[in-house]
Amino acid sequence: VQFFCAVFFIGDVVADYRAMGGLTGGIHFWVEVFATVSLFVTIAFEAKFLLRLLRREAHLQDRLRLASAAVYDVIEAQFDEWALSPAEVDVATFLVKGLDIAEIAHVRGCAEGTVKAHLNAIYRKSGTHSRGELLSVVIDVLLGQEDAGSGTAG
């Protein structure tokens, strides 16, 4: 919108310039020149600011991608330390993502009893007794807590 306004003002300034035969115009002419120049300066400033914001967004997206991969790697390393089977890793991953037993069974295409059996094995191998305790241990691992592998939070 500002660009179209600036183009309009340029056309008006050029028309006034031709009508007056030079730069001998009054205050109206100079106000229009100032408004036109101000619009172009503002457009340039906003374009520069927008480009900086877009670069910042791209940088943050890259950092988020790296952080997500690092979180995944830390969780996978903990699952390896607990010696979880591939099926248990699958169930534990869905558990960490917040799915309940029925949802995990549906996603994996198995019975809820199978998921419960995997959960019992996961709890046993991790030294935990519940979903909350397991998530607490995983969070401790992500935060770099020393006791994370013992199954006790804190």
Secondary structure, DSSP 8 states (H G I E B T S, - for coil): -HHHHHHHHHHHHHHHHHHHTSS---HHHHHHHHHHHHHHHHHHHHHHHHHHHHHHHHHHHHHHHHHHHHHHHHHHHHHHHTT--HHHHHHHHHHHTT--HHHHHHHHTS-HHHHHHHHHHHHHHHT-SSHHHHHHHHHHHHTT-GGGGGT---
